[in-house]
Amino acid sequence: MAIDYRTERFQKVIVCGIPCDFSDMRIDRSTVPEGRYQYEVADDNESQGDPSRVRLGIMVNFLGMLISDVPLPLINDNVLWLQEGDFEWM
């Protein structure tokens, strides 16, 4: 079940220097305002709750969703592999 963007309370994070809204729930994409970018975050394979990659969609190890005003730097297979310091909780 996905929740409504307009009613969700987001946590602020910075991903690769880009401010984003983060939710640990799946957001109904149809409720996100036009012009905002939507991504899903996966944790590491050990399920420790550490963000490891960002994609447009995550099926395995879903950790949460990111919403940003500018696009994140996805590469090659449309994934952003996160290194230490790339994902900062505010």
N, C-alpha and C positions, 0 to 999 in steps of 0.2 A: 504494500500500500504506500502510495506517495502522498506527501502532505502539501498543503497550499503555501506557496512562497510568502504570500501576504500575511499569514498568521504565524509563521515560524519566527522564533527568536534565534538570531545567528550569533556565532562567536566570530570576532575579528581575527584574521590571520594574515600573514604576509608570505606569499609564495614567490620565490625568485625576485624579490623586491616589489611585487605587485600586491596591493591591498585586496583582500577577498573576504567575502562572507562565507563562513563554514557552518554546516549543519551535519550532524551524524545520522540524519534521516534522508531518505530519498525524497526529493522535491518534485512535485508535478511540474514538468517543464512548461506546460501550457499556462501556468500561473506566474511565470517569471517575466518581468517586463521586457519588452522588445529592446534590443540593443545591449543587453547584458549577456555575458558569456557564462556557460554552464559546463562544469566538469565534475567527474567523480574521482574520488581518491581511494586507493587501496592501501592496506597496511602490509607489513612485511609477511613473508611466508610463515613466520613463527607466531603470527597473530598477537604481537606484543602491543599493538596500538600505535606503532610508529609509521607515519605516512611514508610510503616507498615509491609510489608512482601516481600520476594523474593522467586520465584519459577522458574521452567524451562519454564513455560508458565502461563500467566495471562490473563484472559478473562474480569474480572470485575475490575474497578478502575485502569486500566493500567496507570502507571506513567512514565515508561521508561525501558530501557534495560541496563544491566551491562555486560561488557566483562572483564574477568580477566585471569591472567596467571596461577592461582592455583584455585582449587575448593573452593567454599564457603561451610560452615558447615550446609548443609540442614539436617533436622532431620525428623523422623517419616514419615509423609505423604509428604516428599520431599519439605518441606517449611522451610524457615528461618524467624521466627517472630522477627522483629526488635524492640529492646528496645532503650530507650533514650541513645544516644551516639554511637550506633552501625553503624549509617550512617552519615558520615562526608563529607560535601561539602568542596572542596579544593579551 
